Amino acid sequence: MWPFTTKKGLSGFSWSSTAEQVTHGIDATGLTAIVTGASSGIGVETTRVLALRGAHVIMGVRNMVAAKDVKDTILKDIPSAKVDAIELDLSSLDSVKKFASEFKSSGRPLNILINNAGIMACPFKLSKDNIELQFATNHIGHFLLTNLLLDTMKKTTRESKKEGRIVNVASEAHRFAYPEGIRFDKINDQSSYNNWRAYGQSKLANILHANQLTKQLKEDGVNITANSLHPGTITTNLFRHNNAVNGLINVIGKLVMKNVQQGAATTCYVALHPQVKGVSGEYFSDSNVYKTTPHGKDDDLAKKLWDFSINLVKQK
């Protein structure tokens, strides 16, 4: 192991800590969690570990066949696990609305919302709602989903007297967003599109969304926290749109990148660990609070993004 992988932070965990390790001894029985993008990569491991700790996990997935396979695998290893799936395509606002409606109709409570699904550095493409695909999937879909489920979370916290937690899976790629942070007027401009910049922009939006949400939740006096995180660079199918990078990952990935068990650790830590109780508006990495960029702490940019997102969703 490289020395940096085992150096523990203030939380007592490190780069190499796994999701099982950071949740060891935690009882999540009675909690209900939604995990988007739960049919592949760290979404699967996040679902498995939350279920292992006793939570009832609802997987929000595009591929229901893959979701069934994930559920069957989890139940084989953890017969007592509570896992269900509802179809969800984050790139479609109609699909997000349908998912939220179906979940709310179930009457289930909601303690934890993990906005995990994402796409990385794909070629320019517009979503069904004519929004650049990475911004639509990584930010706008989750923004709408969170808003639609917020009342359910508020009701759950009031009735259960337990803290609700919203977790946005961002990325260190937010450091490579555009110099102005987010190019609101050029999101759909193909002529100026850079797939990595656009990806960084969408991940910066995940951080700013959690920050602005924190501010509003505190003003409302609601016992719900909102945080963002970097899961680490992980050998998953996120790199499928870049053959050169994907090839490199296959060669050196095991030497310098996290596996999915390590990649899901920070998500599970922020979602369940008692150390994070009352902590909101922070950015985490390796299961520790971590520094973001000046853009990532820009309150004015966060408010501008919020207003832009609200208006964009209303127009669709």
N, C-alpha and C positions, 0 to 999 in steps of 0.2 A: 504493500500500500504506500501511496505517496504520503508524506508527513501531513499535508494540509487536510487530508481526508479524515484524519482521526482527532484533530484538534477541536476540543469541545468549546462551545460558546457559553454564555451565561446561563442558558437554559439547561446545560448539562448534556446537550446533544451536538452532533457534528455533521459534516458533509456525508459521512458514511452511515449515519443512523438510518434505520429502516422504519417504515410505518408501524410495524408491530412493536418495535422497540420504544418509539416515542409515545405509544398509547398503552404501554404495559401497565396493567393494574387499573385501568380506567373502565368504569362501568357505564355504558351508554344505553342501558336498558330503559325503555320508555321514550327514547328520543326518536324523532322521525327526521330523516335527511333526504334531500334531493341532490343527486350528483349528475351533472350534465356530461355528455361525452363519456358515458360509463361502459361502453362496449369495447374499448380498446385502451392500450397504454396505461398511464397512471390512473385513469378513471376506473379501470377494472380493479386495480389494487386498492384504491381508495374505497370503493364499494365493498370489497371483501373485508378489509380491516374494520371499517365502521360496522359491518354486519357481525364480524367476529366479536366486537366489543358490545354487541347487543342492540345496536340501532336498527330501526326499520328503514331500509334504504330504497328509495324510488329512483330508478335509473331513467334519465332522460336521454333517449337515443334515437338516431335516425334509422338504424338497422335493427328491427325487432327480432330477426332470426339470430343475429349475433348476440343480442341481449339475452335470448333464451339460452344460448350456449353458456354465456357467462353465469347466468342464474343457476343452471344445472351443475356447473362445475363448482360453484360456491356451495350449493346445497350438498353436494357429494362430500366435500371436506368439512362443512359445518352444517349438519342436519337441522340445527335449531335456527339457522339464519332466516331473517325476514327480508326478502328481496323481491321487488316488483319492478315492472318497466312500463313506461308510457312513451309513445312515439313523440319525438321532438327533433325538428330541424331548425337550428338556431339562425339559419340564413333566411328563413321565411317567417315574417311577422304573423301570418295567419296560423302557422304551425305552433308558434309560441303561444298565441292566444288560445288555441285549441288545447294545448298541453295544460296551461294554467286552469282553464275551465274544467277539464277532466279531473285534475288533481283536487280542485276546490269542491267539485261535486262529490268526491269520495268522502268528504267530511273529515279527512285526516288532519291532525295537527302538523305544524312544521316548525321544527327547532333549528335546523341547519340547512342552509342553501349553499351548495358548492358549485360555483360557476366555473367549470373545468374545461368544457369543450373548446376546441380551437383548431384553426388551420394556420399553416405557416408558409410564408413566402411564395404563395401561388401566383401564377400568371394573372394579369389583369382580367377580371371578369365581374359582371354586375350580378347581384342577387336577384331573386324573383321580384323584389321591391325596388329594383334599380338603384341599389347601393353597392359600392365597391365591396367585393365579397369578404375580404378579411375584416374590414371595419364592421360589416353587417353581422358576420358570424361571431367574431371575437368580442365585440362590444355591444352593438345595438340590440341583438337578440337577447343577450344577458341583461342588458339595461331594462328592456321591456319585461322580461320574465321576472326580474326582481321586483319591479313596480307592481306587477299584477299579483304577486304572492305576498307582498309586504303586509297587507291587512291580516292575512292568515297567520303570518309570523307574529304580528302584534297581539292578536287574540290568543295565540298559543302561549306567549310569554306572560300575559296577564293571568291566564287560567292555571298555568303550570308553575308560575313563580320561578321559572328557569330562564336563564339568559339565552337569547337567540343569537345565532352567529351566521353572518354572510361572509363567504370566502371567495375572493376573485383570484383565479390562477392567472397571474401575469407572466412576466419573463424579464430577464436582464436585457433582452433585446429592446426594451423601452428606451435604453440609452442610445439606440441608433435611430430613434425617431427623427423627424425633420427638425432642422435648427429652430423653427418656431414651435416645435412640439407637435401640434396638430394643425394640419392645413385644411381648415374647415371649408374653404372656398374651392379646394381642388381635390377633394376626396374622390370624386368621380371623373377626374381628368386623366384620361389614358395617356395623353401626350407627355405628362410629367410624372407618370407612374414609375415607381421603383419598388419592386416587390418586397425587399428587405426593409426599406424605409416605411412602407405601408404596414408591414407586420409590426415594426417597432411602434408605430403610431397607434395601432389597435391595442397593443399591450400597455402603452402609456395610458390609454383610455381606461383600461381595467383598473389601474392604480388610482387615477383621478376620480373614477366612479365611486370607488370605495371611500375615498377621502371626503367627497361631497356628501355621500350617503351618511357618513359618520356625523358630519356637521348637522344634517337635518334630523337624524335620529336623536342626537343629544338635545337639540332645540325642542323636540317633541317629548322629551323625557321618557323615551322608550328604551327598555332593557334589551337592546339588540346591538351587537357590534358588527363592524364591517372592516375587513382587512384584505390586503392583497399580498401576493407572494411570488417568489421565483422558485419553481420546483427543482431547478438544476437542469443541466444539459443532459438529456436522457436519450438512450437508444430506442426511439419509438418511430412510428410511421409518419411523424410530422414532417420528416425530411423528404417525403416521397416526391415532392415537386421539383427537387433539385438533384439530378442524377450524380453530379460530381460530388456534392456534399454527402449524399447517401452512400456513395462508394467509399468515401473517406471514413465515414462513420463505421461501416462494416469492418474496416481494417483496424482502426485505432480506438474505436468506441469503448471497448472493454477496459482500456488502459486509463482513459481520462474522463469517461462519462458514467453517470449513475445508471444503475439498473432500475426497473420500475418499482421495486420494493423501497429503494432509497429515494426515488423520485416522488413517490406519494407521501413521504414522511412529513414534509413541511405542511402539506394540505391537511393531513390527519392531525398534526400537532395543533395547528391554528383552529381546527374545527372542534377538537375535543379536550385539549389539555387544560387543567386548572390554572396553569401559569398564565394563560392568555385571558383569563376572566377579567372583564372590564377594560381590556385593551382594545382600542379601536382607532382606525385611521393610520395604521402602521403597515410597513412593508417588511416581509419576512424572507429570509433565505437560510437554508440549512437549519431550520427550526429555531432560528434566532431573529430578533429584530435586526434589520439591515438598512443601510443608507440607500436612498434613492437619489435621483438627480434633482436639480433645482426645478425642472419642469414637473417632476413627480410630487413636489410639495407646493406647487403654484395654486393657491386658492382661487385666484381670478380665472386661471385656465380651467380649473375644475368646474367652476360655476358656468363658464362659457360653454364647456362641453355638455353640462347638464341641460342647459337651455336649448342648445343645438339638438341634443338627442330627443328631448321632449317634443320639439317642433317637428323633427323628422318623423317620429313615430305617429304624431297626430295627422300628418299629411298622407300617410299610407292607409 
